[in-house]
Amino acid sequence: MYVALCALAYFVAQREQFGLVTDARDATIRELMRDPTPADVLFLGSSATARGVLPAEFEARAKELSGESWRALNLAPFGAGRHIGFLELERWLDTHAAPRAVVVEVGVTSDLVGYMHQMLPRFMNAADCWRVVRERPHRYRDAQEMGRRLRSPALIDPWGAFAALDRFAMHLELALDSLGRGPEDSVRAAFNFALTRGESLYFKPGDPSLAPSVRQQVDERGFCRIAPDSAEGLAGKQTVLRRAAQAPYEESIALTWNPDQRDEFADESISRAARLYALEMRRLAERHGMRLIFLELPNFRGRPLSPAQVAFYCELGELLEPDKAVLYREESFQDVGHLSVEGATHLSRFVAERLAAPGK
């Protein structure tokens, strides 16, 4: 009876997306994905996409070029999002018509982060639980473990047996954690709902900033901005100024891949998660007749995509690399990993020009 009730709670929690009731960004994604209105373009990625793509700017430029109305949604969560993006796309296609195009973030965050993000189990279904145990795409449980292991590598590991066993155990734990979230998520949502007398499912419902933040992001179809005059915005801008002093604009624009530099993406033990879920997205795109676009989201004056990244994504779909002559300006970034509103406006219009211009 207990196991049956847990299974029922898991099913209900997955269907109602009770796992996405923890903060404003998760709430925004839940609201957008539960809206039955179809979309023409879905943007999937990490916080670099959440803060780097303005659907309204994309839509305006796309209509200007094509004469047609477009509806775009920014479904990127905070944190490394390739795996989450695939699960979002699967869930979207279960309840909506296929979009014309899916735009997937490419870059250091999406491709080379070796640990799973904390919100991953909230999206996982039974099929993906089996997939992660079989494929074992992630290297570390979290950022803390990654730092600890890089600082203190194993001294004894015959034929890599200990590492392989640990990797299997880690992914089995992840799958079981996902399957065990149903009762937890259902109970938490019920308590939140009762606490607010039926007004809100979301965690910390008494937070006065939660509701307006969710409303704004939903109204803008998923765009999340950093207030430039906030403590976070001001601190981030200081990091941009420091990076600008270290990496002159002209040198950054001219920067090309150094052939003597290690291409980490070429090492499939490092890029396994990024590769696996890019391939899964292509499978969905082919099945549903969607255009698959990979979009580079650079760091401020950071290194270019590696040859292995370019070759891999060009083989799977279309790769868009935005003009860094604009994005490498100081006003285009709010911090070294996230675009400002000016940068997001430029990027969004750039993508529209590649997707909606006549002949594209």
N, C-alpha and C positions, 0 to 999 in steps of 0.2 A: 504494500500500500504506500509506504514512504517513497519508494523508488518511482512508483507510478505518479504520485503527486509532484515529485521533483521534475519528472519528464514533462508533465502538463505545464508546470510553472515555466520551464525552459521554453516550451513551444509558445506560450502566451507572451512571455517576455521578448522573444525574438520577433513575433508577429507585430506586437505593439511598440517595439523598439524601446522597451523600458530601460535598457542599458544606457540610452542617450538622454539621461535626465540629470546629468551631473554638473553642468555649467552652461554658460550662455552659448558657447560655440557648439557644443553637442546638441543643445536645445534647438539651435538654428538649423543644424543638419537634419534633425528629426522632423521639424516642421516642414522644411523644404521637401524632404523625401516623402512625406505623407500627403502632400498636396497632389491631387490627381491630375493637375494640369500638365500636359506634356511639355518637353523641352526640346529645343533644336540642338543645343550644345551643352555638354556637361564638362566642367573643369574639375579635375581630380589631382590631388597632390598633398603637400604639407602646408604648414603655415606660410611658406613662401608664396604659395598660390592663394591661400585664403586672404592674404594681405596684398597680393600682387595682381589680381584680376578683378576689374570692375565690370560686372555684367552689363550695366547700363551703358557704359562707354562702348563695349563690344557691340551691343545691340544697335546703338545709334549709328556707328560707323558701318556695320553690316547692312543696315537698311539704306543708308546713303549710297552704298556701292551697288547693291543688288536690287533695290526697289522693293524688297520683301521684308516682312516683319520677322524678326528672330527673337527667340526666348532662350536666354542663357542662365545657367545655375552654377554657382561656385560651391561645390560640396567638399572642399578640402578641409580636413581637420587640422588641429594643431599637433605637431609631431610628425615623424617620418610616416608617410602615408601611402606608399605604393600598394602594400598589401591591403590596407583599409580601402583604398580607392577601388581595387578590384571587387571587394565584397560590397561596396556601395553600388557599383555598376551592376553586379548580379542582382542585388535587391531591387534596384530601380527597374530593371528589365522584367522582373517578376510582376510588376504592377503598372507599368507604363509602356507606351509605344517606344520603340528605339529612337534615340536622337539621330540627327543627321551626322553629328560628329562627337567624338570624345577626345578631349585635350588632356594629356597626362604629363605631369611635371617630370622633368629630367634635370639632374644636377647632383651636387655633392650630398645634399640631405636625402634625396630620394634613392640614390644609387649606392651609397657607400656607408650608410649607417648600419652597423652590424647587429643591433639589438632591436627587439620588437617593442613597439610602443605600448604604453599602459592601457590604451583604450582598445587595442586590438581584440581582446576577448568579447567585447560588447557587440562586435559585428560578426564574429565567427559563427558558422553554422556547422551541422554535423559533418557535411561533406568536406568542409575545409579543415575540420579537426583531423579527419583522416589524412587529408593532403599534407598538413604540416608534419604529422608523425612520419609519413612516408618520405617526404622530400627534405625535411629538416633544413629549412632555408636560412634560419637566423643563427648567428654566432654566439650571442650573449643574451642573458636574460634582461639586462638593463644597463644603463650607462655606468653605474657604479661597478658592476661586475666587469665590464669592458676595461675600465681604468685599472682595476685591481689586477686583472690578468695580463694586461700589457706591461704593467710595472713589474710583475713577478711571474714570468712565464714558467711553465712546468719544467722541472729539471729531469724528471724521469717519465717517459711515456712511450713504452715499446710499441713500435709500428703505429703510433697514434691511437692505440686501442682505448686508452683512458679518455681522450678527447672525444672519440666517436661515441663511447658509451654515455658520456656526460651530455653530448649533443642530443642523443636519442631521449634520454631522461628529461632534458629540458623541454623538448617539444611535446613529450607525453604529458608533462605537467601543464603546459600551456593548453593542450586540448582538454584535459580534465578540468582545468580552471574555467574554461569557456563553458563546458557542459554544466558546471556547478553554479553558474551565475544566475540561472533562471529564478530560483527561490529568492536569492538575495535581491535581485533587481525588482521582482514583483512586490516584495514586502516593502522595500524602500519607497517605491512609487506609491504604494497604498498609504503609507504613513505621510508622505508629502501631500497627497491629495486630501487626506483627512485633516491635516494641519491647516491647510488653506481653505477648508470648507468647500472643496471642489473646484477651486480656481486654478490650481497649478500642480503639475506632477513633479516639477523640477526641484533639484537639490538646492538647499538654502533658499526656500521660497520667500523668506523674509528679507532677502537682500534687495534694497530699493533700486540698485543699478541693474538687476537681472532682467526684469521685464522690458524696460526701454531698450536695453542692449539687444535682446532677442528680436524685438519688433523692428529695430533699425536694420539689423542684418537680414531679416526675412524680407523686409521691404526692398532692400537692395539686392535681393536674390543671392545672398551669401557673402557679399564683400565685407571684410572686417578691417577696419582702419585702426591705426595707432594715433591717438591724439597727439599732435606734435608738441603741445605745451604740457603734456602730462610728464610725470617723473620718468616713466618708461621711455616716452618719446624723446625727452631731453637727453637722457643717458645714452640712448641709442645713437642720437646724432653725434654725440661726442666720440663714439667709436668710429663713426664714419669719418670724422675730421682727422682722427689719429691715423686711420688707414690711408686717407688721402695724402697725409704727410709722408707716409712710408712708401706709397706706390704712386708715383706721378701719373697724371692722366694720360699724357702722350705715350709713356712707356706701357701702360696697361692696355691701351687701345691696340698697340702694335704687338702685344704678347701672343706668341704662338706656343704650341705644345713643344716641350723640350724632349727630344728623343732619348736623352739620357735619363729622364725621369721615369720612375716606376709607374706603370699603368695598372693601378689597382683593380680597375674594372675588368681587365683581362684575366685576373685571377678569379675563377668562378667560385672558389671557396669564400671569397669576400663578397662578390656581387650576386650570389645565388638567389637571394630573395628578390632583388630588382629584376633579374632575368626571368625567374619563374613567373612572377605576376605580370610582367610585360607580355610574356607568351600567352598567359591565360587571357589577358585583355584582347590580344589579337584573335584568339579563338572565338571570343564573344563577338568581336567586331565582324568577323567573317560570317558567323552564323546569322547575325541580325542585320547585315548590310550597312554597318556604320563606318564612317571615315575615322581612322585612328591617327591622331596627331600627337607627337611627342614634342613638348615645348621646354626649351632650356630656361631655367630660372637661375641666373648667375648670382653669386655673392658679389658684394661691392669690390670691384677691381680684382676679382679672384681669377683663378686659372681657367683656361678654356676647357671644353669637353675633351676627353682623351680620344685617341684614334679608335680604341675598342668601343667606347660609347657611341661614337658617330657611326661606325660600321654596324653595330648591333641594331640601333634604332632605325637607321635607314633601311635595313633589311625587313624590319617588322612593319613599318608604316612610314609616315612623313615626319621629318625632323625639322623643327623651326628653331633657328638661332637668332634671337633679336639683335638689333643694332646696338652694340655696346658703346658706340660713340655718344649715344644719348643716355643709356643706363649707367654708364660709369661716371656721370656727372654727380657732384655731391648732392644736388637737390633731388636726385632720383631715388635716393635711399633714405629711409628713416633710421635704420641700423644696418650693420654690414650684411645681414641675412634677409632683410625685408624691405621691399620698395615703399617709398612714400606715395601719397596720392598722385603726385606728378608722374612718378615712375610707373605706377599702376595704370594711369590713363594712357601713357604712351604704349605700354605693353599690350593693353586690351585692344587698342585700335590697330596695333601691328598684327595681332592674331586675326582680327576681323578682316583686314586687308588680304591675308593669306587664305582665308576660308570663303569669303563672300564676294570677292572681286570677280567680275565676269571672266569666265574661262578657268576659274580655279576649281 
